[in-house]
Amino acid sequence: MADVLTDEIRQVGLDHGLDAVGVAPAEPFEETRALLEERKASGLHGGMQFTYRNPRRSTDPRAVLAGARALVVGARSYRVAGPDGPEGNQPTARVARYSWRDHYADLRHALGAVADRLTVDGWQAEVRADDNALVDREAAYRAGIGWYGKSSNLLLPGKGSWFVLGAVVTDAPLEPAAQPVADGCGACHACVDGCPTGAIVAPGVVAARRCLAWLVQAPGSFPVEFRAALGDRIYGCDECQEVCPPNRALDRRHRAPPAVAGDEPWVDLVEVLEADDAELLGRFGRWYIPDRQPRYLRRNALVALGNTAHGDNPDVIRVLDAALASADPLIREHAQWAADRLGRGQPVVPASTPA
């Protein structure tokens, strides 16, 4: 009966938009816990919390659901054609593809359908995706969905790495995958060589303290040594996936679907810097923003502005002058850096009140 229910559950997931579904046993991820604790102790986490906050909890499915027996793991693609360059001459910044729209909402909807089907038969089922509760990639690996690339991303055979991952933790007696997917990277190290900051310090080991995708989400000052490497990014970094040969091979075989209405691959930096807090949170609230403080979006925007803008653009001059006069020392610091990069350096106005 377990295999019949497993097949039915897998089909429910596929019917609701998942691109791959697998089942893993609900035993604790002991090796993963040890790795998280080791990397946290060595500082590789760079202050990241997420699954590092409590490795024992985030590697034990039974901390989500007492008596859990299985994980139904789903992958949903966010692969879409890369953006054309923005129109016009205003300074803009790129957004990582997974954040062009809320792909996790679609993932949770599909996983919710799986959970609903399980509860119909009286089983307990809890959906978890993109939170501190579970290491999604390890769950997906154990469910036979893909292998770990050297970038630490999970790659699905023939489908690449452009996926969001999540799971349903259940006490249903489902049939787990027979074995993990074999490594498909071989000797390739394109992601290691292509990382703008050298954040991939060993195969499958990413130093978060160097990773742009984390640094744009981290609180505090953006590290000076990595500001130029941020380039025209404001949120996320897709570089290790852009250079990945399986992803490139997939693009050659099958054209990626185009962006849809509402996708936001670029943002106007002047608009970001002139928007008030409510506008920024309303527009970008789906992003991870430290402590929900829009000052960090402005910080990222100022770094991108310094890397991409023209110092004689009147709009750029206006937002820089306003940022240099900000009462927030974090904003003044990054505005000064951008102004210096654009040949418009001037003394910083002291803060009248602490931020």
CORGI-V344574 format. One record per pair of residues at least 24 apart in sequence whose ideal C-beta (glycine too) atoms are under 10 Angstrom apart, sorted by the first residue. I is the first residue (numbers start at 0). J is the second residue. If there is no record, write none. Layout:
# CORGI-V344574
i->{I,I}
j->{J,J}
This chain:
# CORGI-V344574
i->{0,0,1,1,1,1,1,1,1,2,2,3,4,4,4,4,4,4,4,4,4,5,5,5,5,5,5,5,5,6,6,7,7,7,7,8,8,8,8,8,8,8,8,8,8,8,8,8,8,9,9,9,9,9,10,10,11,11,11,11,11,11,11,11,11,12,12,12,12,12,12,12,12,12,12,12,13,13,14,14,14,15,15,15,15,15,15,15,15,15,15,15,15,16,16,16,16,16,16,16,16,17,17,17,17,17,17,17,17,17,17,17,17,17,17,17,18,18,18,18,18,18,18,18,18,18,18,18,19,19,19,19,19,19,19,19,19,19,19,19,19,19,19,20,20,20,20,20,20,20,20,20,20,21,21,21,21,21,21,21,21,21,21,21,21,21,21,21,21,21,21,22,22,22,22,22,22,22,22,22,22,22,22,22,22,22,22,23,23,23,23,23,23,23,23,23,23,23,23,23,23,23,23,23,23,24,24,24,24,24,24,24,24,24,24,24,25,25,25,25,25,25,25,25,25,25,25,25,25,25,25,25,25,25,26,26,26,26,26,26,26,26,27,27,27,27,27,27,28,28,28,28,28,28,28,28,28,28,28,29,29,29,30,30,31,31,31,31,31,31,31,31,32,32,32,32,32,32,33,34,34,34,34,34,35,35,38,38,38,38,39,41,42,42,42,43,43,43,43,43,43,43,43,43,43,44,44,44,44,44,45,45,45,45,45,45,45,45,45,45,45,46,46,46,46,46,46,47,47,47,47,47,47,48,49,49,49,49,49,49,49,49,50,50,50,50,50,50,50,50,51,51,51,52,53,53,54,56,56,56,57,57,57,57,57,57,57,57,58,58,58,58,59,59,60,60,60,60,60,60,60,60,60,61,61,62,62,62,63,63,63,63,63,63,63,63,63,64,64,64,64,64,64,64,64,65,65,66,66,66,67,67,67,67,67,67,67,67,68,68,68,68,68,68,68,68,68,69,69,69,69,69,69,69,69,69,69,69,69,69,69,70,70,70,70,70,70,70,70,70,70,70,70,70,70,70,71,71,71,71,71,71,71,71,71,71,71,71,71,71,71,71,72,72,72,72,72,72,72,72,72,72,72,72,72,72,72,72,72,72,72,73,73,73,73,73,73,73,73,73,73,73,73,73,73,73,73,73,73,73,74,74,74,74,74,74,74,74,74,74,74,74,74,74,74,74,75,75,75,75,75,75,75,75,75,75,75,75,75,75,76,76,76,76,76,76,76,76,76,76,76,77,77,77,77,77,77,77,78,78,78,78,78,78,78,78,78,78,78,78,79,79,79,79,79,79,79,79,80,80,80,80,80,80,80,81,81,81,81,81,81,82,82,82,82,82,83,83,83,84,85,85,85,85,85,86,87,88,88,88,88,89,89,89,89,89,89,89,89,89,90,90,90,90,90,90,90,90,90,90,90,90,90,90,90,90,90,90,90,91,91,91,91,91,91,91,91,91,91,91,91,91,91,92,92,92,92,92,92,92,92,92,92,92,92,92,92,92,92,92,92,93,93,93,93,93,93,93,93,93,93,93,93,93,94,94,94,94,94,94,94,94,94,94,94,94,95,95,95,95,95,95,95,95,95,95,95,95,95,96,96,96,96,96,96,96,96,96,97,97,97,97,97,97,97,97,97,98,98,98,98,98,98,98,98,98,98,99,99,99,99,99,99,99,99,100,100,100,100,100,100,100,101,101,101,101,101,102,102,102,102,102,103,103,103,103,103,103,103,104,104,105,106,106,106,106,106,107,107,109,109,110,110,110,111,112,113,113,113,113,114,114,114,115,116,116,117,117,117,117,117,118,118,120,121,121,122,122,122,122,122,122,123,123,123,123,124,124,124,124,124,125,125,125,125,125,126,126,126,126,126,127,127,127,127,128,128,128,128,128,129,129,129,129,130,132,132,133,133,133,133,134,134,135,135,135,135,135,136,136,137,138,138,138,138,139,139,139,139,140,140,140,140,141,141,141,142,142,142,142,142,143,143,143,143,143,143,144,144,144,145,145,145,146,146,146,146,146,146,147,147,147,147,147,147,147,148,148,148,148,148,148,148,148,148,148,148,148,148,148,149,149,149,149,149,149,149,149,149,149,149,149,149,149,149,149,150,150,150,150,150,150,150,150,150,150,150,150,150,150,150,150,150,150,151,151,151,151,151,151,151,151,151,152,152,152,152,152,152,152,153,154,154,154,154,154,154,154,154,155,155,155,155,156,156,156,156,157,157,157,157,157,157,158,158,158,158,159,159,159,159,159,159,159,159,159,159,160,160,160,160,160,160,160,160,161,161,161,161,161,161,183,183,184,184,184,185,187,187,187,187,189,189,189,189,189,189,189,189,190,190,190,190,190,190,190,190,191,191,192,192,193,193,193,193,193,193,194,194,194,194,194,195,195,195,195,195,195,195,195,195,196,196,196,196,196,196,196,197,197,198,198,198,198,198,199,205,210,210,211,211,211,211,212,212,212,212,213,214,214,215,215,215,215,215,215,215,215,215,215,216,216,216,216,216,216,217,217,217,218,218,218,218,218,218,218,218,219,219,219,219,220,220,220,220,220,220,221,221,221,221,221,221,221,221,221,223,223,223,223,225,226,226,226,226,226,226,226,226,226,227,227,227,227,227,228,228,229,229,229,229,229,229,230,230,230,230,231,231,231,231,231,231,231,231,232,232,232,232,232,233,233,233,233,233,233,233,233,233,233,233,233,233,234,234,234,234,234,234,234,234,234,234,235,235,266,266,266,266,267,267,268,268,268,268,268,268,268,268,268,268,268,268,268,269,269,269,269,269,269,269,269,270,270,270,271,271,271,271,271,271,271,271,272,272,272,272,272,272,272,272,272,272,272,272,272,272,273,273,273,273,273,274,292,292,292,294,294,294,294,294,294,295,297,297,297,297,297,297,297,298,298,298,298,298,298,298,299,300,300,300,301,301,301,301,301,301,301,301,301,301,301,302,302,302,302,302,303,304,304,304,304,304,304,304,305,305,305,305,305,305,305,305,305,305,306,306,306,307,307,307,308,308,308,308,309,309,310,310,310,310,310,310,310,311,311,311,312,315,315,316,316,319,319,320,320,322,323,323,324,324,325,325,325,326,326,326,326,326,327,327,327,328,328,329,330}
j->{172,174,68,69,171,172,173,174,175,173,174,174,69,116,117,120,122,171,172,173,174,69,71,171,172,173,174,175,176,173,174,113,116,117,120,69,71,112,113,114,116,117,122,124,167,169,171,173,174,71,73,113,173,174,113,116,71,109,110,112,113,114,115,116,117,71,72,73,74,75,109,110,112,113,116,167,73,109,109,112,113,73,75,105,106,108,109,110,111,112,113,115,116,73,75,76,105,106,108,109,112,71,72,73,74,75,76,105,106,108,109,110,112,113,162,165,73,74,75,76,77,78,109,144,155,158,161,162,72,73,74,75,76,139,142,143,144,145,155,156,158,162,164,71,72,73,74,109,110,113,142,144,167,70,71,72,73,74,138,139,140,141,142,143,144,145,166,175,176,179,180,69,70,71,72,141,142,143,144,166,167,169,171,173,174,175,176,60,69,70,71,72,137,138,139,140,141,142,143,144,166,173,175,176,179,60,67,68,69,70,141,142,173,174,175,176,59,60,61,63,64,66,67,68,69,70,138,141,166,168,169,170,173,175,59,60,61,67,68,70,141,175,55,58,59,60,61,62,54,57,58,59,60,133,134,137,138,140,141,55,58,59,58,137,57,58,134,136,137,138,140,141,56,57,58,59,134,137,58,58,134,137,203,204,134,137,204,205,206,207,207,206,206,207,208,198,200,201,204,205,206,207,208,209,210,205,206,207,208,213,198,205,206,207,208,209,210,213,214,217,222,207,208,213,217,218,219,207,208,210,213,216,217,131,129,130,131,134,207,213,216,287,130,131,132,133,134,135,136,137,131,134,207,131,131,132,134,131,132,133,127,130,131,132,133,134,135,137,133,134,137,138,132,133,125,127,132,133,134,138,166,168,169,168,170,132,133,168,125,126,127,132,133,166,167,168,169,123,124,125,127,167,168,169,170,123,170,123,169,170,123,124,125,167,168,169,170,171,122,123,168,169,170,171,172,173,175,117,122,124,142,166,167,168,169,170,171,172,173,174,175,127,133,135,137,138,139,141,142,165,166,167,168,169,173,175,110,113,114,116,117,124,126,138,142,165,166,167,168,169,171,173,110,113,133,135,136,137,138,139,140,141,142,143,144,145,164,165,166,167,176,106,107,109,110,112,113,126,128,135,138,139,142,144,162,163,164,165,166,167,106,109,135,139,142,144,145,153,155,158,160,161,162,163,164,165,102,103,105,106,107,108,109,110,128,161,162,163,164,165,102,105,155,158,159,160,161,162,163,255,256,102,103,105,106,161,162,163,158,159,160,161,162,240,246,249,250,253,255,256,161,255,256,257,258,259,262,264,250,254,255,256,257,258,264,237,241,250,255,258,264,258,262,263,264,265,258,264,265,265,231,264,265,266,267,265,267,308,309,312,314,265,267,268,269,270,308,312,314,315,231,267,268,269,271,272,300,303,304,305,306,307,308,309,312,314,315,318,341,231,233,264,265,266,267,268,269,270,271,303,304,307,308,229,230,231,232,233,234,265,266,267,268,271,299,300,302,303,304,306,307,230,231,232,233,234,235,236,237,264,265,266,303,307,232,233,234,235,237,262,263,264,265,266,283,286,211,212,215,232,233,234,235,236,237,238,240,264,286,161,235,237,240,241,255,258,262,264,129,161,162,163,212,234,235,237,240,233,234,235,262,263,264,283,285,286,287,235,258,259,261,262,263,264,265,258,259,260,261,262,263,285,163,261,284,285,286,129,161,162,163,285,128,129,130,163,164,165,285,128,285,163,135,162,163,164,165,163,165,165,167,165,166,167,167,167,165,166,167,169,167,168,169,167,167,171,167,169,170,171,173,169,171,171,170,171,167,169,170,171,172,173,168,169,170,171,167,168,169,170,171,166,167,168,169,170,165,166,167,168,169,165,166,167,168,163,164,165,166,167,163,164,165,287,165,166,168,164,165,166,168,164,166,162,163,164,165,166,162,164,164,164,165,166,168,164,165,166,180,164,176,179,180,175,176,179,166,175,176,179,180,175,176,177,178,179,180,176,179,180,179,180,183,179,180,181,182,183,184,179,180,182,183,184,202,203,182,183,184,187,189,190,199,202,203,239,240,243,245,246,182,184,185,187,188,189,190,191,199,201,202,203,204,205,239,243,184,188,189,190,191,193,194,198,199,202,203,204,205,238,239,240,242,243,190,198,199,202,203,204,205,210,239,190,203,205,239,240,243,246,180,180,182,183,184,240,243,245,246,180,183,245,249,180,181,183,245,183,245,248,249,252,253,245,246,249,253,240,243,244,245,246,247,248,249,250,255,190,237,239,240,243,245,246,249,237,240,243,246,249,255,244,245,243,244,245,244,242,243,244,245,239,241,242,243,244,245,246,247,238,239,240,241,242,243,244,246,239,242,239,242,238,239,240,241,242,243,228,236,238,239,242,225,227,228,229,230,232,236,238,239,222,224,225,228,229,236,238,225,228,225,228,236,238,239,239,239,236,239,235,236,237,238,236,237,238,239,287,299,302,286,287,288,289,295,296,298,299,302,303,286,287,288,289,295,299,287,289,295,288,289,290,292,294,295,298,329,289,295,298,329,298,328,329,332,333,336,295,298,299,301,302,329,332,333,336,302,332,333,336,302,301,302,303,305,306,333,336,337,340,302,305,306,336,340,302,306,299,302,303,305,306,307,302,303,306,307,265,268,302,303,304,306,307,308,299,302,303,306,307,265,266,268,271,283,286,296,298,299,300,302,303,304,263,266,283,286,287,288,296,299,300,303,286,287,296,299,300,303,300,314,297,299,300,301,302,303,304,307,308,314,315,318,337,300,304,308,312,314,315,317,318,300,314,318,296,297,299,300,301,303,304,318,296,297,300,301,304,314,315,317,318,319,321,322,330,334,297,314,317,318,321,300,327,329,354,325,327,329,330,333,354,329,322,325,327,329,330,333,334,322,327,329,330,332,333,334,333,330,333,337,329,330,331,332,333,334,335,336,337,338,340,333,334,336,337,340,337,333,334,336,337,338,340,341,333,334,335,336,337,338,339,340,341,343,337,340,341,337,340,341,337,340,341,343,341,342,337,338,340,341,342,343,344,341,342,343,341,341,343,341,343,343,345,345,348,348,347,348,348,351,350,351,354,350,351,352,353,354,352,353,354,353,354,354,354}
